[in-house]
Amino acid sequence: MIYLQHFGLEKAPFSLTADPHFYIDFTPHKEALEVITTALSFGESILKITGEVGTGKTLLCNKLQQELADEYHICNIDNAYLSAHELRCLIANKIGIEKSESDEQFLLTERIKTQLLSMREQGIKVLVLVDEAQALPDATLEALRLFSNLESDSDKLLQVVLFGQPELDIRLEDTKLRQLRQRITFSYQLRALSEDEIEHYIATRLQQAGYRGARLFNRSVCRKISQASRGIPRLINVLAHKVLILSYGQQHYKITNKLVKEAVADTEDAYALQSSTILWALVGLFVVLNVALLLWWKGLL
């Protein structure tokens, strides 16, 4: 990218790609990872991670895949519009089954079960990671539940982790999906980052991208980004990336509040920043109104 050399960077620090290299062990993601790995170690069949758009679900999914690659045979499902039959075919393919065109639903499921039993006998555990699960059709979610029922004499043959937006929780309230809802034994909801976490997040991403110079984003700038992004990592990345471009375009090495305001004005879904003058004026007006109301209530006006 055009500003990399300008700032002494080896790679773009605020790319929207869910690259595990840029994973940061913040409290919400660390807790979610611990919940998942612990529950999986106990053999739980279906787990769920939810969070608003841009809170890092896909990055967490990729990090989990990286962490568990030596322990599990992982089937990564990133097509949220699969039919139930397409899901069966995809899982069959990912565990090494060559699907025949003549395979009917029951026969294909039986072949999958046989393969899973064979893999378990070899000490291979299978984990299905589903991103954007809130968009899966009901029949596909039900097919996942039925797969999670497959078991040997002592273990589940397949475990599932669902990653989705809050709409997934709403869908699971539907009586049609109550059996799936009851099978989900552990859940975690990702929250937005705090102002302090955002400051550390920005500094760490820059370091991970190779930056070794003086501090670029001061506390005031980070506060502005926090306000505009509402703590959502994807928006933080968008704003920080635009700020670096603007700074490079003006041949500056210092990131200012003015640059942040320009970036915010050009970013969909970012909250508009209020000037401190306006904020203090609103506070003053609020105080005056409350005093007037109190005097009126006491009959002094």
Contacts in CASP RR format, 6 or more apart in sequence:
PFRMAT RR
TARGET T0000
AUTHOR 0000-0000-0000
METHOD contacts of the structure
MODEL  1
MIYLQHFGLEKAPFSLTADPHFYIDFTPHKEALEVITTALSFGESILKIT
GEVGTGKTLLCNKLQQELADEYHICNIDNAYLSAHELRCLIANKIGIEKS
ESDEQFLLTERIKTQLLSMREQGIKVLVLVDEAQALPDATLEALRLFSNL
ESDSDKLLQVVLFGQPELDIRLEDTKLRQLRQRITFSYQLRALSEDEIEH
YIATRLQQAGYRGARLFNRSVCRKISQASRGIPRLINVLAHKVLILSYGQ
QHYKITNKLVKEAVADTEDAYALQSSTILWALVGLFVVLNVALLLWWKGL
L
1 12 0 8 1.000
2 245 0 8 1.000
2 248 0 8 1.000
3 9 0 8 1.000
3 244 0 8 1.000
3 245 0 8 1.000
3 247 0 8 1.000
3 248 0 8 1.000
3 249 0 8 1.000
4 10 0 8 1.000
4 11 0 8 1.000
4 12 0 8 1.000
6 248 0 8 1.000
6 253 0 8 1.000
7 211 0 8 1.000
7 216 0 8 1.000
7 244 0 8 1.000
7 248 0 8 1.000
7 253 0 8 1.000
8 210 0 8 1.000
8 211 0 8 1.000
8 212 0 8 1.000
8 213 0 8 1.000
9 206 0 8 1.000
9 209 0 8 1.000
9 210 0 8 1.000
9 211 0 8 1.000
10 209 0 8 1.000
10 210 0 8 1.000
11 209 0 8 1.000
11 210 0 8 1.000
12 209 0 8 1.000
12 241 0 8 1.000
13 22 0 8 1.000
13 205 0 8 1.000
13 206 0 8 1.000
13 208 0 8 1.000
13 209 0 8 1.000
13 210 0 8 1.000
13 211 0 8 1.000
13 240 0 8 1.000
13 244 0 8 1.000
14 205 0 8 1.000
14 236 0 8 1.000
14 237 0 8 1.000
14 238 0 8 1.000
14 240 0 8 1.000
14 241 0 8 1.000
14 244 0 8 1.000
15 22 0 8 1.000
15 237 0 8 1.000
15 241 0 8 1.000
16 234 0 8 1.000
16 237 0 8 1.000
16 238 0 8 1.000
18 56 0 8 1.000
18 58 0 8 1.000
18 59 0 8 1.000
18 61 0 8 1.000
18 62 0 8 1.000
19 59 0 8 1.000
19 62 0 8 1.000
20 59 0 8 1.000
20 62 0 8 1.000
20 63 0 8 1.000
20 66 0 8 1.000
21 208 0 8 1.000
22 59 0 8 1.000
22 205 0 8 1.000
22 208 0 8 1.000
23 29 0 8 1.000
23 59 0 8 1.000
23 60 0 8 1.000
23 62 0 8 1.000
23 63 0 8 1.000
24 200 0 8 1.000
24 201 0 8 1.000
24 204 0 8 1.000
24 205 0 8 1.000
26 193 0 8 1.000
26 197 0 8 1.000
26 200 0 8 1.000
26 201 0 8 1.000
27 197 0 8 1.000
28 55 0 8 1.000
28 190 0 8 1.000
28 191 0 8 1.000
28 193 0 8 1.000
29 56 0 8 1.000
29 59 0 8 1.000
29 60 0 8 1.000
29 63 0 8 1.000
29 190 0 8 1.000
31 188 0 8 1.000
32 49 0 8 1.000
32 60 0 8 1.000
32 188 0 8 1.000
32 190 0 8 1.000
33 60 0 8 1.000
33 63 0 8 1.000
33 64 0 8 1.000
33 67 0 8 1.000
35 47 0 8 1.000
35 186 0 8 1.000
35 188 0 8 1.000
36 47 0 8 1.000
36 49 0 8 1.000
36 64 0 8 1.000
36 161 0 8 1.000
36 186 0 8 1.000
36 188 0 8 1.000
37 64 0 8 1.000
37 67 0 8 1.000
37 68 0 8 1.000
39 47 0 8 1.000
39 185 0 8 1.000
39 186 0 8 1.000
40 47 0 8 1.000
40 68 0 8 1.000
40 72 0 8 1.000
40 127 0 8 1.000
40 159 0 8 1.000
40 161 0 8 1.000
43 155 0 8 1.000
43 156 0 8 1.000
43 159 0 8 1.000
44 159 0 8 1.000
44 185 0 8 1.000
44 186 0 8 1.000
45 148 0 8 1.000
45 149 0 8 1.000
45 156 0 8 1.000
45 158 0 8 1.000
45 159 0 8 1.000
45 160 0 8 1.000
45 183 0 8 1.000
45 185 0 8 1.000
46 144 0 8 1.000
46 145 0 8 1.000
46 148 0 8 1.000
46 159 0 8 1.000
46 160 0 8 1.000
46 161 0 8 1.000
46 162 0 8 1.000
46 180 0 8 1.000
46 183 0 8 1.000
46 184 0 8 1.000
46 185 0 8 1.000
47 159 0 8 1.000
47 160 0 8 1.000
47 161 0 8 1.000
47 162 0 8 1.000
47 184 0 8 1.000
47 185 0 8 1.000
47 186 0 8 1.000
47 187 0 8 1.000
48 133 0 8 1.000
48 161 0 8 1.000
48 162 0 8 1.000
48 163 0 8 1.000
48 164 0 8 1.000
48 168 0 8 1.000
48 184 0 8 1.000
48 186 0 8 1.000
48 187 0 8 1.000
48 188 0 8 1.000
49 57 0 8 1.000
49 60 0 8 1.000
49 161 0 8 1.000
49 162 0 8 1.000
49 163 0 8 1.000
49 164 0 8 1.000
49 187 0 8 1.000
49 188 0 8 1.000
49 189 0 8 1.000
49 190 0 8 1.000
50 57 0 8 1.000
50 163 0 8 1.000
50 164 0 8 1.000
50 165 0 8 1.000
50 166 0 8 1.000
50 168 0 8 1.000
50 169 0 8 1.000
50 187 0 8 1.000
50 188 0 8 1.000
50 189 0 8 1.000
50 190 0 8 1.000
51 57 0 8 1.000
51 164 0 8 1.000
51 165 0 8 1.000
51 166 0 8 1.000
51 189 0 8 1.000
51 190 0 8 1.000
52 165 0 8 1.000
52 166 0 8 1.000
52 190 0 8 1.000
52 192 0 8 1.000
52 232 0 8 1.000
53 165 0 8 1.000
53 232 0 8 1.000
53 234 0 8 1.000
54 232 0 8 1.000
54 233 0 8 1.000
54 234 0 8 1.000
54 235 0 8 1.000
55 190 0 8 1.000
55 191 0 8 1.000
55 192 0 8 1.000
55 232 0 8 1.000
55 233 0 8 1.000
55 234 0 8 1.000
56 190 0 8 1.000
56 233 0 8 1.000
56 234 0 8 1.000
57 131 0 8 1.000
57 163 0 8 1.000
57 164 0 8 1.000
57 165 0 8 1.000
57 190 0 8 1.000
58 131 0 8 1.000
58 163 0 8 1.000
59 233 0 8 1.000
60 163 0 8 1.000
60 190 0 8 1.000
61 76 0 8 1.000
61 129 0 8 1.000
61 131 0 8 1.000
61 161 0 8 1.000
61 163 0 8 1.000
64 129 0 8 1.000
64 161 0 8 1.000
65 74 0 8 1.000
65 76 0 8 1.000
65 129 0 8 1.000
68 74 0 8 1.000
68 127 0 8 1.000
71 125 0 8 1.000
72 125 0 8 1.000
72 126 0 8 1.000
72 127 0 8 1.000
72 159 0 8 1.000
73 95 0 8 1.000
73 119 0 8 1.000
73 124 0 8 1.000
73 125 0 8 1.000
73 126 0 8 1.000
73 127 0 8 1.000
74 126 0 8 1.000
74 127 0 8 1.000
74 128 0 8 1.000
74 129 0 8 1.000
75 90 0 8 1.000
75 91 0 8 1.000
75 94 0 8 1.000
75 95 0 8 1.000
75 126 0 8 1.000
75 127 0 8 1.000
75 128 0 8 1.000
75 129 0 8 1.000
76 129 0 8 1.000
76 131 0 8 1.000
77 87 0 8 1.000
77 90 0 8 1.000
77 128 0 8 1.000
77 129 0 8 1.000
77 130 0 8 1.000
77 131 0 8 1.000
78 131 0 8 1.000
78 132 0 8 1.000
79 86 0 8 1.000
79 90 0 8 1.000
80 131 0 8 1.000
80 132 0 8 1.000
80 133 0 8 1.000
80 134 0 8 1.000
80 135 0 8 1.000
80 136 0 8 1.000
81 135 0 8 1.000
81 136 0 8 1.000
81 137 0 8 1.000
82 90 0 8 1.000
82 136 0 8 1.000
82 137 0 8 1.000
82 140 0 8 1.000
83 137 0 8 1.000
83 139 0 8 1.000
83 140 0 8 1.000
84 137 0 8 1.000
84 139 0 8 1.000
84 140 0 8 1.000
84 142 0 8 1.000
84 143 0 8 1.000
85 105 0 8 1.000
86 140 0 8 1.000
87 140 0 8 1.000
87 143 0 8 1.000
87 144 0 8 1.000
88 105 0 8 1.000
88 108 0 8 1.000
88 109 0 8 1.000
88 112 0 8 1.000
88 143 0 8 1.000
89 99 0 8 1.000
89 108 0 8 1.000
91 112 0 8 1.000
91 128 0 8 1.000
91 147 0 8 1.000
92 99 0 8 1.000
92 108 0 8 1.000
92 111 0 8 1.000
92 112 0 8 1.000
92 115 0 8 1.000
93 99 0 8 1.000
95 112 0 8 1.000
95 115 0 8 1.000
95 116 0 8 1.000
95 119 0 8 1.000
95 126 0 8 1.000
96 115 0 8 1.000
97 111 0 8 1.000
97 112 0 8 1.000
97 115 0 8 1.000
99 108 0 8 1.000
103 111 0 8 1.000
109 146 0 8 1.000
112 147 0 8 1.000
112 150 0 8 1.000
113 150 0 8 1.000
113 157 0 8 1.000
116 126 0 8 1.000
116 150 0 8 1.000
116 157 0 8 1.000
116 158 0 8 1.000
117 152 0 8 1.000
117 157 0 8 1.000
119 125 0 8 1.000
119 126 0 8 1.000
119 157 0 8 1.000
120 152 0 8 1.000
120 155 0 8 1.000
120 157 0 8 1.000
125 159 0 8 1.000
126 157 0 8 1.000
126 158 0 8 1.000
126 159 0 8 1.000
127 158 0 8 1.000
127 159 0 8 1.000
127 160 0 8 1.000
127 161 0 8 1.000
128 144 0 8 1.000
128 147 0 8 1.000
128 158 0 8 1.000
128 159 0 8 1.000
128 160 0 8 1.000
128 161 0 8 1.000
129 161 0 8 1.000
129 163 0 8 1.000
130 136 0 8 1.000
130 144 0 8 1.000
130 160 0 8 1.000
130 161 0 8 1.000
130 162 0 8 1.000
130 163 0 8 1.000
131 163 0 8 1.000
131 164 0 8 1.000
132 163 0 8 1.000
132 164 0 8 1.000
132 165 0 8 1.000
133 141 0 8 1.000
133 162 0 8 1.000
133 163 0 8 1.000
133 164 0 8 1.000
133 168 0 8 1.000
134 164 0 8 1.000
134 165 0 8 1.000
134 166 0 8 1.000
134 167 0 8 1.000
134 168 0 8 1.000
134 171 0 8 1.000
136 144 0 8 1.000
138 171 0 8 1.000
138 174 0 8 1.000
138 176 0 8 1.000
138 177 0 8 1.000
141 171 0 8 1.000
141 177 0 8 1.000
141 180 0 8 1.000
142 177 0 8 1.000
142 179 0 8 1.000
142 180 0 8 1.000
144 160 0 8 1.000
144 162 0 8 1.000
144 180 0 8 1.000
145 179 0 8 1.000
145 180 0 8 1.000
145 183 0 8 1.000
147 158 0 8 1.000
147 160 0 8 1.000
148 156 0 8 1.000
148 158 0 8 1.000
148 159 0 8 1.000
148 160 0 8 1.000
148 183 0 8 1.000
150 156 0 8 1.000
150 157 0 8 1.000
150 158 0 8 1.000
151 157 0 8 1.000
162 168 0 8 1.000
162 184 0 8 1.000
166 189 0 8 1.000
171 177 0 8 1.000
172 180 0 8 1.000
172 181 0 8 1.000
172 184 0 8 1.000
173 181 0 8 1.000
192 230 0 8 1.000
192 231 0 8 1.000
192 232 0 8 1.000
193 201 0 8 1.000
193 226 0 8 1.000
193 231 0 8 1.000
193 232 0 8 1.000
193 233 0 8 1.000
193 236 0 8 1.000
194 226 0 8 1.000
194 231 0 8 1.000
195 222 0 8 1.000
195 223 0 8 1.000
195 226 0 8 1.000
198 222 0 8 1.000
198 225 0 8 1.000
198 226 0 8 1.000
198 229 0 8 1.000
198 231 0 8 1.000
198 236 0 8 1.000
199 217 0 8 1.000
199 219 0 8 1.000
199 222 0 8 1.000
201 233 0 8 1.000
201 236 0 8 1.000
202 217 0 8 1.000
202 222 0 8 1.000
202 225 0 8 1.000
202 236 0 8 1.000
202 240 0 8 1.000
203 215 0 8 1.000
203 217 0 8 1.000
205 237 0 8 1.000
205 240 0 8 1.000
206 216 0 8 1.000
206 217 0 8 1.000
216 253 0 8 1.000
216 254 0 8 1.000
216 255 0 8 1.000
217 225 0 8 1.000
217 240 0 8 1.000
217 243 0 8 1.000
217 255 0 8 1.000
218 255 0 8 1.000
220 257 0 8 1.000
221 243 0 8 1.000
221 255 0 8 1.000
221 256 0 8 1.000
221 257 0 8 1.000
221 260 0 8 1.000
224 257 0 8 1.000
224 260 0 8 1.000
224 261 0 8 1.000
224 264 0 8 1.000
224 273 0 8 1.000
225 236 0 8 1.000
225 239 0 8 1.000
225 240 0 8 1.000
225 243 0 8 1.000
225 260 0 8 1.000
227 271 0 8 1.000
227 273 0 8 1.000
228 235 0 8 1.000
228 239 0 8 1.000
228 260 0 8 1.000
228 264 0 8 1.000
228 267 0 8 1.000
228 270 0 8 1.000
228 271 0 8 1.000
228 272 0 8 1.000
228 273 0 8 1.000
229 235 0 8 1.000
229 236 0 8 1.000
229 239 0 8 1.000
229 270 0 8 1.000
229 271 0 8 1.000
230 271 0 8 1.000
235 267 0 8 1.000
235 269 0 8 1.000
235 270 0 8 1.000
238 267 0 8 1.000
238 270 0 8 1.000
239 260 0 8 1.000
239 263 0 8 1.000
239 264 0 8 1.000
239 267 0 8 1.000
239 270 0 8 1.000
242 262 0 8 1.000
242 263 0 8 1.000
242 266 0 8 1.000
242 267 0 8 1.000
243 255 0 8 1.000
243 259 0 8 1.000
243 260 0 8 1.000
243 263 0 8 1.000
244 255 0 8 1.000
246 259 0 8 1.000
246 262 0 8 1.000
246 263 0 8 1.000
247 253 0 8 1.000
247 254 0 8 1.000
247 255 0 8 1.000
247 259 0 8 1.000
252 259 0 8 1.000
260 273 0 8 1.000
261 273 0 8 1.000
263 270 0 8 1.000
264 270 0 8 1.000
264 271 0 8 1.000
264 272 0 8 1.000
264 273 0 8 1.000
265 272 0 8 1.000
292 301 0 8 1.000
295 301 0 8 1.000
END
